[in-house]
Amino acid sequence: MTQQGAVLQGYNNELVKCIEDLCMQKEELNKQIQQAEEERNKLQHEIQVLSEQLECVCENLAQKVASRNELDKILAETEAAYMKILDSSRTLLNVLKKEVGSLKHSSDLKTN
């Protein structure tokens, strides 16, 4: 019976050792889980900060694009008006040249 007790004691020692090893593995795994959760939380915070920054940049960009579109419209209208002024100036110049030519021709006729 003593021999069976010794064998049983050996099994018990091995079983306790296995349980202790499992507990150590569990502790190590808990540390790794905690580190992973901290890293996840850090990354989620960074994502939130970047998302807010992205939103601000997008709003700013939309405002700038709207301003540029307004400037494009103003420039197009201004260029069109300027072209009308140039065309009117050319027409006025041509009319003036004809009038001056007519006056010269008329004045030349009177002097002859």
One Martini backbone bead per residue (centre of mass of N, CA, C, O) as a GRO file, in nm:
protein
  112
    1MET     BB    1   0.054   0.064  -0.016
    2THR     BB    2   0.298   0.254  -0.020
    3GLN     BB    3   0.348   0.244  -0.320
    4GLN     BB    4   0.077   0.370  -0.406
    5GLY     BB    5   0.120   0.634  -0.253
    6ALA     BB    6   0.371   0.720  -0.413
    7VAL     BB    7   0.237   0.726  -0.689
    8LEU     BB    8   0.015   0.925  -0.610
    9GLN     BB    9   0.214   1.148  -0.528
   10GLY     BB   10   0.339   1.179  -0.809
   11TYR     BB   11   0.080   1.259  -0.956
   12ASN     BB   12   0.021   1.504  -0.780
   13ASN     BB   13   0.280   1.660  -0.847
   14GLU     BB   14   0.229   1.676  -1.153
   15LEU     BB   15  -0.044   1.814  -1.134
   16VAL     BB   16   0.053   2.067  -0.987
   17LYS     BB   17   0.259   2.150  -1.202
   18CYS     BB   18   0.056   2.181  -1.435
   19ILE     BB   19  -0.117   2.395  -1.298
   20GLU     BB   20   0.108   2.602  -1.262
   21ASP     BB   21   0.172   2.629  -1.563
   22LEU     BB   22  -0.109   2.726  -1.646
   23CYS     BB   23  -0.109   2.978  -1.467
   24MET     BB   24   0.135   3.110  -1.605
   25GLN     BB   25   0.012   3.119  -1.888
   26LYS     BB   26  -0.230   3.291  -1.807
   27GLU     BB   27  -0.069   3.539  -1.712
   28GLU     BB   28   0.073   3.592  -1.980
   29LEU     BB   29  -0.187   3.622  -2.144
   30ASN     BB   30  -0.300   3.860  -1.983
   31LYS     BB   31  -0.074   4.055  -2.055
   32GLN     BB   32  -0.117   4.043  -2.361
   33ILE     BB   33  -0.409   4.139  -2.355
   34GLN     BB   34  -0.358   4.411  -2.219
   35GLN     BB   35  -0.167   4.520  -2.438
   36ALA     BB   36  -0.368   4.494  -2.673
   37GLU     BB   37  -0.585   4.680  -2.551
   38GLU     BB   38  -0.407   4.931  -2.532
   39GLU     BB   39  -0.341   4.947  -2.832
   40ARG     BB   40  -0.631   4.966  -2.929
   41ASN     BB   41  -0.704   5.227  -2.776
   42LYS     BB   42  -0.487   5.401  -2.903
   43LEU     BB   43  -0.580   5.364  -3.198
   44GLN     BB   44  -0.869   5.469  -3.158
   45HIS     BB   45  -0.782   5.751  -3.077
   46GLU     BB   46  -0.623   5.818  -3.334
   47ILE     BB   47  -0.863   5.783  -3.522
   48GLN     BB   48  -1.036   6.005  -3.399
   49VAL     BB   49  -0.840   6.236  -3.446
   50LEU     BB   50  -0.813   6.194  -3.755
   51SER     BB   51  -1.113   6.227  -3.820
   52GLU     BB   52  -1.134   6.518  -3.723
   53GLN     BB   53  -0.919   6.629  -3.912
   54LEU     BB   54  -1.053   6.539  -4.174
   55GLU     BB   55  -1.310   6.703  -4.141
   56CYS     BB   56  -1.173   6.979  -4.141
   57VAL     BB   57  -1.036   6.954  -4.417
   58CYS     BB   58  -1.295   6.907  -4.579
   59GLU     BB   59  -1.432   7.173  -4.509
   60ASN     BB   60  -1.207   7.357  -4.611
   61LEU     BB   61  -1.206   7.250  -4.899
   62ALA     BB   62  -1.499   7.319  -4.969
   63GLN     BB   63  -1.466   7.623  -4.932
   64LYS     BB   64  -1.241   7.662  -5.143
   65VAL     BB   65  -1.395   7.551  -5.385
   66ALA     BB   66  -1.625   7.755  -5.371
   67SER     BB   67  -1.446   8.003  -5.407
   68ARG     BB   68  -1.325   7.923  -5.677
   69ASN     BB   69  -1.593   7.907  -5.830
   70GLU     BB   70  -1.664   8.203  -5.788
   71LEU     BB   71  -1.410   8.315  -5.928
   72ASP     BB   72  -1.462   8.187  -6.201
   73LYS     BB   73  -1.725   8.338  -6.251
   74ILE     BB   74  -1.614   8.626  -6.229
   75LEU     BB   75  -1.399   8.597  -6.448
   76ALA     BB   76  -1.588   8.529  -6.681
   77GLU     BB   77  -1.757   8.787  -6.665
   78THR     BB   78  -1.521   8.987  -6.692
   79GLU     BB   79  -1.412   8.887  -6.964
   80ALA     BB   80  -1.672   8.934  -7.121
   81ALA     BB   81  -1.689   9.239  -7.066
   82TYR     BB   82  -1.412   9.309  -7.183
   83MET     BB   83  -1.472   9.212  -7.470
   84LYS     BB   84  -1.697   9.418  -7.514
   85ILE     BB   85  -1.519   9.664  -7.479
   86LEU     BB   86  -1.324   9.601  -7.709
   87ASP     BB   87  -1.537   9.594  -7.929
   88SER     BB   88  -1.640   9.882  -7.882
   89SER     BB   89  -1.367  10.021  -7.927
   90ARG     BB   90  -1.328   9.927  -8.216
   91THR     BB   91  -1.584  10.049  -8.328
   92LEU     BB   92  -1.524  10.339  -8.245
   93LEU     BB   93  -1.260  10.366  -8.403
   94ASN     BB   94  -1.379  10.313  -8.682
   95VAL     BB   95  -1.577  10.545  -8.679
   96LEU     BB   96  -1.371  10.769  -8.632
   97LYS     BB   97  -1.202  10.719  -8.884
   98LYS     BB   98  -1.431  10.774  -9.083
   99GLU     BB   99  -1.492  11.060  -8.990
  100VAL     BB  100  -1.212  11.172  -9.039
  101GLY     BB  101  -1.202  11.095  -9.335
  102SER     BB  102  -1.452  11.258  -9.415
  103LEU     BB  103  -1.345  11.531  -9.324
  104LYS     BB  104  -1.097  11.536  -9.501
  105HIS     BB  105  -1.244  11.499  -9.767
  106SER     BB  106  -1.428  11.743  -9.734
  107SER     BB  107  -1.197  11.951  -9.693
  108ASP     BB  108  -1.053  11.896  -9.963
  109LEU     BB  109  -1.292  11.980 -10.142
  110LYS     BB  110  -1.314  12.278 -10.040
  111THR     BB  111  -1.014  12.364 -10.120
  112ASN     BB  112  -1.059  12.302 -10.438
   0.00000   0.00000   0.00000
